[in-house]
Amino acid sequence: MPRVPRARGAVVGALVLAGLLAACTAAPAPSATPTATPSASLTPTGDPAFTVGTLLPTSGAAAYLAPPMAAGAALAVADINAAGGVNGAPVVLAAADSGDASTGTAEASYAALVAKKADVVIGPASSALAQRLLAPAQKAGVPLVSPAAGYPQLDGQQDFFRTIPAFGHEGAALGAYLPTKGAKKVVLVATEEALGASIAGPLGTALAAHGGSLAATVRVPLSGADVTATVAAAKAAAPDAVVLVTPDNGDLTKALISGLSGAGLGGGRLWLTGQNLADYSQALPAGLLTGVNGILEGADADAALQARLKGVTADLGSFQYAPEAYDAVILAALAAQSARANSGSAVDRGLVAASAGGIKCGSWAECVEALRTTSDVDYDGLSGTLNLDATGGPTSGSYGIYAYSGDNTFARTATIRA
C-alpha cells in the first residue's frame, strides 16, 4: 500500500480539492459505458512549471558516478518535453552538486534547489548523504528520489523514494542465482552492522527455495576483527561459495579478501557485494582476485540506450544507474501529471501509485496517453518492473553479475533479475 501522503501546505491542498470538486460537479460527456475521469479535466495547480532538481556528486571521491545518472535524468526530461511536458508546460531541469560525505555541499545544494522551486530532487547517489538530507526534505516538502542509495535504514522514510531495491535484496538475488551455478552450500561473512544484517535473511530464504542452504553466517566486528578466526570459521563449513558483505573497500575488506583467498576460498568461490565491489588494481597484488565474482544492483543499458545517453553526454564512459535515474524522473513527472499539480506534495502522494497497480505503460508518451482516460497508470521503465511498495523502493530489481580479471578489475558478464 502507498504511504500516507504528506501535504505540502494548506493552500496546495485547498486548490487540489477545489479542482477535484469541480471535476465531480461537471456534466459528464455522453457515453454508452461508464469511463474514468480523465486527469486532463482537472485544473492544474502548484508551480507554473514542473521543476526537476538533480543532486549528484560532480565533485569528490564519488564524482565518477554522476555523469551517467545526470545523462539519464536529462534524457528523461527531453523525452517528456518532446511529448508536451508536464501539465502543459516544459519541464525545467536544475542541476546541483552533492559532493561527498566529507563536506556540507549536499545540504547547501539541496537548499539551492528548493529556492529554485524544485518539485522533486533526483538523488543523492550516496546513502549516507540521503540520510543527512531526510530532515531538510521533510521540512521543505520536496521529496528525494535516489537512483542509487541502497541503505536499508532508508526504507519507509518520509519524502524519500528510490528506483533500486534496498541493499538486502542482493541476498534474494544471490540466493536464487548461486544454486544455478552449482554453489548450493553458502557461507556469509558479514560485518556486524545494518548492511550485513539486512542481507542474511533474504539470502537464506532464497537459497532454501532454490535447493541450497546457508551453511554458516560469520559475523565480523567493524573494528578489531580477527581475520584468521573469521577465515577459519568460514573454511570449517566447507562452502561452495562465500559471500562477503563489508561496507567499503577499506583495510578490513582487503584483509578478508587476502585471507579467504589464501585459505582456498577465493577465485570463483568468492563473491563480493554492492558495497565492496571495487577496483583493487592498486590495492592488492596482481592476480589475487582472478576469477572472483561480484554482484551490483542496476539495470544494463542496451546499445540503443547507450547511443541515446551519449547524445546527451558524448564522452560517457559508464552507464551505471542511468536507467534508474531516467525512471526516477518519469515516475515523479507521472505523479505530478496524474494530480494535475506541479508540487512536491503531488510527487510524494502519487509516485508509488504511478509504479504499480494501474494501466501498464512503458514510456512517458504511453503513460500520458493512458492518463487521458484514467488517473491510475503502472509505469515499467528502463530499469524493468518497478512496483514500489510502502517502503518507497522496488520489490524487485536488475543486478549485474561481474567477474574479476588478473589486473584486479571487474567487468559485467551477465544481468539477472530477482
KOLBA-213459 format. One record per residue (C-alpha): residue in three letters; y, z, x. Coordinates in nm, 2 decimals, m for minus. Layout:
% residues N
+--------+--------+--------+--------+
| residu |  north |     up |   east |
+--------+--------+--------+--------+
|    ALA |      Y |      Z |      X |
...
+--------+--------+--------+--------+
% end
This chain:
% residues 418
+--------+--------+--------+--------+
| residu |  north |     up |   east |
+--------+--------+--------+--------+
|    MET |   0.00 |   0.00 |   0.00 |
|    PRO |   0.35 |  m0.07 |   0.12 |
|    ARG |   0.55 |   0.23 |   0.25 |
|    VAL |   0.81 |   0.39 |   0.03 |
|    PRO |   1.13 |   0.18 |   0.06 |
|    ARG |   1.43 |   0.34 |   0.22 |
|    ALA |   1.76 |   0.24 |   0.06 |
|    ARG |   2.03 |   0.14 |   0.29 |
|    GLY |   2.30 |   0.27 |   0.06 |
|    ALA |   2.40 |   0.32 |  m0.29 |
|    VAL |   2.63 |   0.01 |  m0.30 |
|    VAL |   2.34 |  m0.22 |  m0.20 |
|    GLY |   2.11 |  m0.05 |  m0.44 |
|    ALA |   2.35 |  m0.10 |  m0.73 |
|    LEU |   2.41 |  m0.46 |  m0.65 |
|    VAL |   2.04 |  m0.54 |  m0.63 |
|    LEU |   1.98 |  m0.35 |  m0.96 |
|    ALA |   2.26 |  m0.54 |  m1.12 |
|    GLY |   2.10 |  m0.87 |  m1.01 |
|    LEU |   1.77 |  m0.77 |  m1.15 |
|    LEU |   1.91 |  m0.67 |  m1.48 |
|    ALA |   2.10 |  m1.00 |  m1.50 |
|    ALA |   1.77 |  m1.19 |  m1.44 |
|    CYS |   1.59 |  m0.98 |  m1.71 |
|    THR |   1.85 |  m1.05 |  m1.97 |
|    ALA |   1.89 |  m1.42 |  m1.91 |
|    ALA |   1.74 |  m1.65 |  m2.17 |
|    PRO |   1.40 |  m1.78 |  m2.04 |
|    ALA |   1.35 |  m2.15 |  m1.99 |
|    PRO |   1.12 |  m2.31 |  m2.24 |
|    SER |   0.76 |  m2.32 |  m2.11 |
|    ALA |   0.42 |  m2.37 |  m2.25 |
|    THR |   0.28 |  m2.08 |  m2.05 |
|    PRO |   0.45 |  m1.77 |  m1.90 |
|    THR |   0.58 |  m1.81 |  m1.55 |
|    ALA |   0.70 |  m1.57 |  m1.28 |
|    THR |   1.08 |  m1.53 |  m1.25 |
|    PRO |   1.19 |  m1.74 |  m0.96 |
|    SER |   1.36 |  m1.54 |  m0.68 |
|    ALA |   1.63 |  m1.81 |  m0.67 |
|    SER |   1.75 |  m1.70 |  m1.01 |
|    LEU |   1.88 |  m1.37 |  m0.87 |
|    THR |   2.24 |  m1.34 |  m0.73 |
|    PRO |   2.24 |  m1.29 |  m0.35 |
|    THR |   2.37 |  m0.96 |  m0.23 |
|    GLY |   2.44 |  m0.80 |   0.11 |
|    ASP |   2.60 |  m0.98 |   0.41 |
|    PRO |   2.71 |  m1.34 |   0.37 |
|    ALA |   2.45 |  m1.45 |   0.62 |
|    PHE |   2.12 |  m1.31 |   0.73 |
|    THR |   2.16 |  m1.19 |   1.09 |
|    VAL |   1.86 |  m1.16 |   1.33 |
|    GLY |   1.91 |  m0.95 |   1.64 |
|    THR |   1.67 |  m0.97 |   1.94 |
|    LEU |   1.63 |  m0.67 |   2.17 |
|    LEU |   1.42 |  m0.79 |   2.46 |
|    PRO |   1.41 |  m0.70 |   2.83 |
|    THR |   1.62 |  m0.96 |   3.01 |
|    SER |   1.67 |  m0.71 |   3.29 |
|    GLY |   1.45 |  m0.45 |   3.46 |
|    ALA |   1.08 |  m0.44 |   3.55 |
|    ALA |   0.96 |  m0.60 |   3.23 |
|    ALA |   1.21 |  m0.89 |   3.23 |
|    TYR |   0.92 |  m1.14 |   3.27 |
|    LEU |   0.82 |  m1.06 |   2.91 |
|    ALA |   1.14 |  m1.16 |   2.74 |
|    PRO |   1.15 |  m1.55 |   2.77 |
|    PRO |   0.85 |  m1.63 |   2.55 |
|    MET |   0.95 |  m1.38 |   2.29 |
|    ALA |   1.31 |  m1.50 |   2.29 |
|    ALA |   1.19 |  m1.86 |   2.26 |
|    GLY |   0.96 |  m1.76 |   1.97 |
|    ALA |   1.24 |  m1.59 |   1.78 |
|    ALA |   1.48 |  m1.88 |   1.84 |
|    LEU |   1.23 |  m2.13 |   1.72 |
|    ALA |   1.17 |  m1.94 |   1.40 |
|    VAL |   1.54 |  m1.93 |   1.33 |
|    ALA |   1.57 |  m2.30 |   1.40 |
|    ASP |   1.28 |  m2.37 |   1.16 |
|    ILE |   1.44 |  m2.15 |   0.89 |
|    ASN |   1.78 |  m2.32 |   0.92 |
|    ALA |   1.63 |  m2.67 |   0.92 |
|    ALA |   1.49 |  m2.58 |   0.57 |
|    GLY |   1.81 |  m2.45 |   0.43 |
|    GLY |   1.85 |  m2.10 |   0.58 |
|    VAL |   1.81 |  m1.77 |   0.41 |
|    ASN |   1.97 |  m1.72 |   0.07 |
|    GLY |   2.15 |  m2.05 |   0.10 |
|    ALA |   2.32 |  m1.98 |   0.44 |
|    PRO |   2.21 |  m2.05 |   0.80 |
|    VAL |   2.05 |  m1.75 |   0.98 |
|    VAL |   2.27 |  m1.61 |   1.26 |
|    LEU |   2.09 |  m1.51 |   1.59 |
|    ALA |   2.23 |  m1.24 |   1.82 |
|    ALA |   2.06 |  m1.15 |   2.14 |
|    ALA |   2.08 |  m0.83 |   2.34 |
|    ASP |   1.91 |  m0.68 |   2.65 |
|    SER |   1.68 |  m0.38 |   2.60 |
|    GLY |   1.65 |  m0.32 |   2.98 |
|    ASP |   1.36 |  m0.08 |   3.06 |
|    ALA |   1.29 |   0.28 |   3.00 |
|    SER |   1.47 |   0.39 |   3.32 |
|    THR |   1.81 |   0.31 |   3.16 |
|    GLY |   2.01 |   0.37 |   2.84 |
|    THR |   2.06 |  m0.01 |   2.79 |
|    ALA |   1.84 |  m0.02 |   2.48 |
|    GLU |   2.04 |   0.23 |   2.28 |
|    ALA |   2.37 |   0.06 |   2.37 |
|    SER |   2.24 |  m0.28 |   2.29 |
|    TYR |   2.09 |  m0.17 |   1.96 |
|    ALA |   2.43 |  m0.02 |   1.86 |
|    ALA |   2.60 |  m0.35 |   1.96 |
|    LEU |   2.36 |  m0.55 |   1.73 |
|    VAL |   2.43 |  m0.31 |   1.44 |
|    ALA |   2.80 |  m0.37 |   1.50 |
|    LYS |   2.73 |  m0.74 |   1.47 |
|    LYS |   2.58 |  m0.68 |   1.13 |
|    ALA |   2.22 |  m0.74 |   1.23 |
|    ASP |   1.99 |  m0.71 |   0.93 |
|    VAL |   1.68 |  m0.68 |   1.14 |
|    VAL |   1.62 |  m0.63 |   1.51 |
|    ILE |   1.32 |  m0.81 |   1.67 |
|    GLY |   1.19 |  m0.58 |   1.95 |
|    PRO |   1.18 |  m0.39 |   2.17 |
|    ALA |   0.87 |  m0.50 |   2.36 |
|    SER |   0.82 |  m0.15 |   2.51 |
|    SER |   0.66 |   0.12 |   2.31 |
|    ALA |   0.85 |   0.38 |   2.49 |
|    LEU |   1.18 |   0.22 |   2.40 |
|    ALA |   1.06 |   0.17 |   2.04 |
|    GLN |   1.00 |   0.55 |   2.02 |
|    ARG |   1.35 |   0.62 |   2.15 |
|    LEU |   1.51 |   0.38 |   1.90 |
|    LEU |   1.34 |   0.52 |   1.59 |
|    ALA |   1.62 |   0.77 |   1.52 |
|    PRO |   1.90 |   0.51 |   1.56 |
|    ALA |   1.72 |   0.26 |   1.35 |
|    GLN |   1.66 |   0.52 |   1.07 |
|    LYS |   2.03 |   0.62 |   1.09 |
|    ALA |   2.16 |   0.26 |   1.08 |
|    GLY |   1.91 |   0.13 |   0.83 |
|    VAL |   1.84 |  m0.17 |   1.04 |
|    PRO |   1.46 |  m0.20 |   1.10 |
|    LEU |   1.29 |  m0.28 |   1.42 |
|    VAL |   1.00 |  m0.54 |   1.42 |
|    SER |   0.83 |  m0.54 |   1.75 |
|    PRO |   0.61 |  m0.83 |   1.87 |
|    ALA |   0.45 |  m0.62 |   2.15 |
|    ALA |   0.48 |  m0.24 |   2.11 |
|    GLY |   0.13 |  m0.11 |   2.06 |
|    TYR |   0.15 |   0.27 |   2.10 |
|    PRO |  m0.05 |   0.44 |   1.82 |
|    GLN |   0.23 |   0.70 |   1.79 |
|    LEU |   0.44 |   0.43 |   1.62 |
|    ASP |   0.21 |   0.40 |   1.32 |
|    GLY |   0.38 |   0.47 |   0.99 |
|    GLN |   0.72 |   0.53 |   1.14 |
|    GLN |   1.02 |   0.47 |   0.91 |
|    ASP |   1.21 |   0.15 |   0.98 |
|    PHE |   0.95 |   0.03 |   1.23 |
|    PHE |   0.71 |  m0.26 |   1.20 |
|    ARG |   0.50 |  m0.47 |   1.44 |
|    THR |   0.32 |  m0.80 |   1.44 |
|    ILE |   0.04 |  m0.70 |   1.67 |
|    PRO |  m0.21 |  m0.43 |   1.59 |
|    ALA |  m0.18 |  m0.08 |   1.74 |
|    PHE |  m0.35 |  m0.03 |   2.08 |
|    GLY |  m0.65 |   0.15 |   1.94 |
|    HIS |  m0.77 |  m0.17 |   1.76 |
|    GLU |  m0.86 |  m0.31 |   2.10 |
|    GLY |  m1.16 |  m0.08 |   2.06 |
|    ALA |  m1.27 |  m0.26 |   1.75 |
|    ALA |  m1.23 |  m0.60 |   1.92 |
|    LEU |  m1.43 |  m0.49 |   2.23 |
|    GLY |  m1.70 |  m0.32 |   2.02 |
|    ALA |  m1.76 |  m0.64 |   1.83 |
|    TYR |  m1.74 |  m0.87 |   2.14 |
|    LEU |  m1.93 |  m0.69 |   2.41 |
|    PRO |  m2.28 |  m0.69 |   2.24 |
|    THR |  m2.24 |  m1.07 |   2.21 |
|    LYS |  m2.23 |  m1.09 |   2.59 |
|    GLY |  m2.53 |  m0.86 |   2.64 |
|    ALA |  m2.33 |  m0.54 |   2.70 |
|    LYS |  m2.48 |  m0.31 |   2.44 |
|    LYS |  m2.46 |   0.02 |   2.63 |
|    VAL |  m2.10 |   0.10 |   2.70 |
|    VAL |  m1.91 |   0.38 |   2.87 |
|    LEU |  m1.55 |   0.46 |   2.80 |
|    VAL |  m1.34 |   0.60 |   3.08 |
|    ALA |  m1.01 |   0.71 |   2.93 |
|    THR |  m0.72 |   0.93 |   3.01 |
|    GLU |  m0.65 |   1.24 |   2.81 |
|    GLU |  m0.36 |   1.12 |   2.60 |
|    ALA |  m0.29 |   0.93 |   2.28 |
|    LEU |  m0.39 |   0.58 |   2.42 |
|    GLY |  m0.72 |   0.70 |   2.54 |
|    ALA |  m0.79 |   0.89 |   2.22 |
|    SER |  m0.69 |   0.60 |   1.99 |
|    ILE |  m0.95 |   0.36 |   2.13 |
|    ALA |  m1.26 |   0.58 |   2.13 |
|    GLY |  m1.33 |   0.59 |   1.76 |
|    PRO |  m1.29 |   0.22 |   1.69 |
|    LEU |  m1.49 |   0.13 |   2.00 |
|    GLY |  m1.78 |   0.35 |   1.90 |
|    THR |  m1.78 |   0.24 |   1.54 |
|    ALA |  m1.77 |  m0.13 |   1.62 |
|    LEU |  m2.04 |  m0.11 |   1.88 |
|    ALA |  m2.27 |   0.07 |   1.64 |
|    ALA |  m2.20 |  m0.20 |   1.38 |
|    HIS |  m2.30 |  m0.48 |   1.62 |
|    GLY |  m2.61 |  m0.34 |   1.77 |
|    GLY |  m2.46 |  m0.15 |   2.06 |
|    SER |  m2.37 |   0.21 |   2.14 |
|    LEU |  m2.10 |   0.42 |   2.31 |
|    ALA |  m2.33 |   0.59 |   2.57 |
|    ALA |  m2.06 |   0.83 |   2.70 |
|    THR |  m1.69 |   0.90 |   2.70 |
|    VAL |  m1.55 |   1.03 |   3.03 |
|    ARG |  m1.21 |   1.19 |   2.99 |
|    VAL |  m0.97 |   1.17 |   3.28 |
|    PRO |  m0.67 |   1.40 |   3.32 |
|    LEU |  m0.34 |   1.22 |   3.39 |
|    SER |  m0.28 |   1.44 |   3.69 |
|    GLY |  m0.53 |   1.59 |   3.93 |
|    ALA |  m0.82 |   1.36 |   3.83 |
|    ASP |  m1.14 |   1.39 |   4.03 |
|    VAL |  m1.22 |   1.03 |   4.07 |
|    THR |  m1.55 |   1.09 |   4.24 |
|    ALA |  m1.67 |   1.31 |   3.95 |
|    THR |  m1.54 |   1.06 |   3.70 |
|    VAL |  m1.73 |   0.77 |   3.86 |
|    ALA |  m2.05 |   0.98 |   3.89 |
|    ALA |  m2.03 |   1.06 |   3.52 |
|    ALA |  m1.99 |   0.70 |   3.42 |
|    LYS |  m2.27 |   0.58 |   3.65 |
|    ALA |  m2.51 |   0.85 |   3.52 |
|    ALA |  m2.50 |   0.68 |   3.18 |
|    ALA |  m2.63 |   0.36 |   3.33 |
|    PRO |  m2.40 |   0.14 |   3.13 |
|    ASP |  m2.39 |  m0.24 |   3.08 |
|    ALA |  m2.02 |  m0.22 |   3.07 |
|    VAL |  m1.74 |   0.03 |   3.15 |
|    VAL |  m1.41 |   0.01 |   2.95 |
|    LEU |  m1.12 |   0.16 |   3.15 |
|    VAL |  m0.82 |   0.29 |   2.95 |
|    THR |  m0.53 |   0.41 |   3.15 |
|    PRO |  m0.16 |   0.40 |   3.06 |
|    ASP |  m0.05 |   0.17 |   3.35 |
|    ASN |  m0.15 |   0.00 |   3.68 |
|    GLY |  m0.05 |   0.30 |   3.89 |
|    ASP |  m0.23 |   0.51 |   4.15 |
|    LEU |  m0.48 |   0.66 |   3.91 |
|    THR |  m0.58 |   0.32 |   3.78 |
|    LYS |  m0.62 |   0.17 |   4.13 |
|    ALA |  m0.83 |   0.47 |   4.24 |
|    LEU |  m1.06 |   0.44 |   3.94 |
|    ILE |  m1.10 |   0.06 |   3.98 |
|    SER |  m1.19 |   0.11 |   4.35 |
|    GLY |  m1.42 |   0.40 |   4.27 |
|    LEU |  m1.60 |   0.22 |   3.99 |
|    SER |  m1.64 |  m0.10 |   4.20 |
|    GLY |  m1.78 |   0.09 |   4.49 |
|    ALA |  m2.04 |   0.25 |   4.26 |
|    GLY |  m2.16 |  m0.09 |   4.14 |
|    LEU |  m1.97 |  m0.07 |   3.81 |
|    GLY |  m1.71 |  m0.33 |   3.90 |
|    GLY |  m1.72 |  m0.71 |   3.87 |
|    GLY |  m1.84 |  m0.83 |   3.53 |
|    ARG |  m1.93 |  m0.48 |   3.42 |
|    LEU |  m1.58 |  m0.35 |   3.43 |
|    TRP |  m1.32 |  m0.41 |   3.15 |
|    LEU |  m0.95 |  m0.34 |   3.18 |
|    THR |  m0.74 |  m0.30 |   2.87 |
|    GLY |  m0.39 |  m0.38 |   2.75 |
|    GLN |  m0.20 |  m0.12 |   2.94 |
|    ASN |  m0.37 |  m0.17 |   3.28 |
|    LEU |  m0.44 |  m0.54 |   3.28 |
|    ALA |  m0.21 |  m0.64 |   3.56 |
|    ASP |  m0.17 |  m0.85 |   3.88 |
|    TYR |  m0.33 |  m0.64 |   4.16 |
|    SER |  m0.30 |  m0.91 |   4.43 |
|    GLN |  m0.06 |  m0.70 |   4.63 |
|    ALA |  m0.20 |  m0.36 |   4.54 |
|    LEU |  m0.57 |  m0.38 |   4.61 |
|    PRO |  m0.79 |  m0.55 |   4.87 |
|    ALA |  m0.85 |  m0.92 |   4.81 |
|    GLY |  m1.17 |  m0.98 |   4.61 |
|    LEU |  m1.21 |  m0.63 |   4.48 |
|    LEU |  m1.15 |  m0.74 |   4.12 |
|    THR |  m1.35 |  m1.07 |   4.14 |
|    GLY |  m1.53 |  m1.11 |   3.80 |
|    VAL |  m1.36 |  m0.81 |   3.64 |
|    ASN |  m1.28 |  m0.87 |   3.27 |
|    GLY |  m0.98 |  m0.77 |   3.06 |
|    ILE |  m0.85 |  m0.78 |   2.70 |
|    LEU |  m0.50 |  m0.81 |   2.58 |
|    GLU |  m0.36 |  m0.84 |   2.23 |
|    GLY |  m0.17 |  m1.16 |   2.14 |
|    ALA |  m0.24 |  m1.50 |   1.99 |
|    ASP |  m0.28 |  m1.80 |   2.22 |
|    ALA |  m0.02 |  m2.08 |   2.19 |
|    ASP |  m0.18 |  m2.42 |   2.15 |
|    ALA |  m0.04 |  m2.73 |   2.32 |
|    ALA |   0.18 |  m2.82 |   2.02 |
|    LEU |   0.34 |  m2.48 |   2.00 |
|    GLN |   0.39 |  m2.47 |   2.38 |
|    ALA |   0.58 |  m2.80 |   2.35 |
|    ARG |   0.80 |  m2.67 |   2.07 |
|    LEU |   0.87 |  m2.35 |   2.27 |
|    LYS |   0.96 |  m2.55 |   2.58 |
|    GLY |   1.20 |  m2.74 |   2.36 |
|    VAL |   1.38 |  m2.41 |   2.33 |
|    THR |   1.34 |  m2.29 |   2.69 |
|    ALA |   1.24 |  m2.58 |   2.91 |
|    ASP |   1.11 |  m2.38 |   3.21 |
|    LEU |   0.90 |  m2.14 |   3.01 |
|    GLY |   0.60 |  m2.03 |   3.22 |
|    SER |   0.43 |  m1.79 |   2.98 |
|    PHE |   0.38 |  m1.78 |   2.61 |
|    GLN |   0.27 |  m1.42 |   2.57 |
|    TYR |   0.38 |  m1.27 |   2.24 |
|    ALA |   0.58 |  m1.58 |   2.14 |
|    PRO |   0.37 |  m1.63 |   1.82 |
|    GLU |   0.42 |  m1.27 |   1.73 |
|    ALA |   0.80 |  m1.29 |   1.78 |
|    TYR |   0.81 |  m1.61 |   1.57 |
|    ASP |   0.62 |  m1.44 |   1.29 |
|    ALA |   0.83 |  m1.13 |   1.31 |
|    VAL |   1.14 |  m1.34 |   1.23 |
|    ILE |   0.97 |  m1.52 |   0.95 |
|    LEU |   0.84 |  m1.21 |   0.78 |
|    ALA |   1.19 |  m1.04 |   0.79 |
|    ALA |   1.35 |  m1.35 |   0.65 |
|    LEU |   1.10 |  m1.38 |   0.37 |
|    ALA |   1.17 |  m1.01 |   0.28 |
|    ALA |   1.54 |  m1.10 |   0.25 |
|    GLN |   1.48 |  m1.42 |   0.06 |
|    SER |   1.25 |  m1.26 |  m0.19 |
|    ALA |   1.50 |  m0.98 |  m0.26 |
|    ARG |   1.80 |  m1.22 |  m0.25 |
|    ALA |   1.97 |  m0.97 |  m0.03 |
|    ASN |   2.08 |  m1.00 |   0.33 |
|    SER |   2.03 |  m0.64 |   0.43 |
|    GLY |   1.82 |  m0.40 |   0.64 |
|    SER |   1.70 |  m0.23 |   0.32 |
|    ALA |   1.57 |  m0.56 |   0.19 |
|    VAL |   1.38 |  m0.62 |   0.51 |
|    ASP |   1.24 |  m0.26 |   0.50 |
|    ARG |   1.15 |  m0.29 |   0.14 |
|    GLY |   0.98 |  m0.63 |   0.15 |
|    LEU |   0.84 |  m0.71 |   0.49 |
|    VAL |   0.49 |  m0.56 |   0.43 |
|    ALA |   0.47 |  m0.73 |   0.09 |
|    ALA |   0.56 |  m1.07 |   0.24 |
|    SER |   0.25 |  m1.04 |   0.47 |
|    ALA |  m0.02 |  m0.98 |   0.21 |
|    GLY |  m0.13 |  m1.00 |  m0.15 |
|    GLY |   0.07 |  m1.29 |  m0.29 |
|    ILE |   0.06 |  m1.67 |  m0.28 |
|    LYS |  m0.07 |  m1.79 |   0.06 |
|    CYS |   0.17 |  m1.98 |   0.27 |
|    GLY |   0.16 |  m2.08 |   0.64 |
|    SER |   0.52 |  m2.18 |   0.72 |
|    TRP |   0.88 |  m2.09 |   0.62 |
|    ALA |   0.91 |  m2.41 |   0.42 |
|    GLU |   0.58 |  m2.35 |   0.23 |
|    CYS |   0.68 |  m1.99 |   0.15 |
|    VAL |   1.03 |  m2.08 |   0.03 |
|    GLU |   0.87 |  m2.34 |  m0.20 |
|    ALA |   0.64 |  m2.07 |  m0.34 |
|    LEU |   0.94 |  m1.84 |  m0.39 |
|    ARG |   1.08 |  m2.08 |  m0.64 |
|    THR |   0.82 |  m1.96 |  m0.89 |
|    THR |   0.72 |  m1.62 |  m0.76 |
|    SER |   0.87 |  m1.33 |  m0.57 |
|    ASP |   0.53 |  m1.25 |  m0.40 |
|    VAL |   0.41 |  m1.45 |  m0.11 |
|    ASP |   0.14 |  m1.39 |   0.16 |
|    TYR |   0.25 |  m1.54 |   0.49 |
|    ASP |  m0.01 |  m1.61 |   0.75 |
|    GLY |   0.16 |  m1.74 |   1.06 |
|    LEU |   0.12 |  m1.85 |   1.42 |
|    SER |  m0.05 |  m1.52 |   1.52 |
|    GLY |  m0.30 |  m1.56 |   1.24 |
|    THR |  m0.37 |  m1.35 |   0.93 |
|    LEU |  m0.11 |  m1.07 |   0.94 |
|    ASN |  m0.18 |  m0.84 |   0.64 |
|    LEU |   0.04 |  m0.55 |   0.74 |
|    ASP |  m0.06 |  m0.22 |   0.59 |
|    ALA |   0.11 |   0.12 |   0.52 |
|    THR |   0.13 |   0.19 |   0.90 |
|    GLY |   0.37 |  m0.11 |   0.93 |
|    GLY |   0.12 |  m0.31 |   1.15 |
|    PRO |  m0.15 |  m0.57 |   1.10 |
|    THR |  m0.51 |  m0.47 |   1.02 |
|    SER |  m0.65 |  m0.74 |   1.25 |
|    GLY |  m0.53 |  m0.95 |   1.53 |
|    SER |  m0.59 |  m1.20 |   1.80 |
|    TYR |  m0.69 |  m1.10 |   2.15 |
|    GLY |  m0.71 |  m1.28 |   2.48 |
|    ILE |  m1.02 |  m1.23 |   2.70 |
|    TYR |  m0.93 |  m1.25 |   3.07 |
|    ALA |  m1.12 |  m1.28 |   3.40 |
|    TYR |  m1.01 |  m1.19 |   3.75 |
|    SER |  m1.05 |  m1.42 |   4.04 |
|    GLY |  m1.07 |  m1.35 |   4.41 |
|    ASP |  m0.70 |  m1.30 |   4.46 |
|    ASN |  m0.70 |  m1.02 |   4.20 |
|    THR |  m0.50 |  m1.21 |   3.94 |
|    PHE |  m0.63 |  m1.29 |   3.60 |
|    ALA |  m0.64 |  m1.59 |   3.36 |
|    ARG |  m0.72 |  m1.62 |   2.99 |
|    THR |  m1.08 |  m1.75 |   2.93 |
|    ALA |  m1.12 |  m1.71 |   2.56 |
|    THR |  m0.95 |  m1.59 |   2.24 |
|    ILE |  m1.12 |  m1.37 |   1.98 |
|    ARG |  m1.01 |  m1.22 |   1.65 |
|    ALA |  m1.10 |  m0.88 |   1.52 |
+--------+--------+--------+--------+
% end
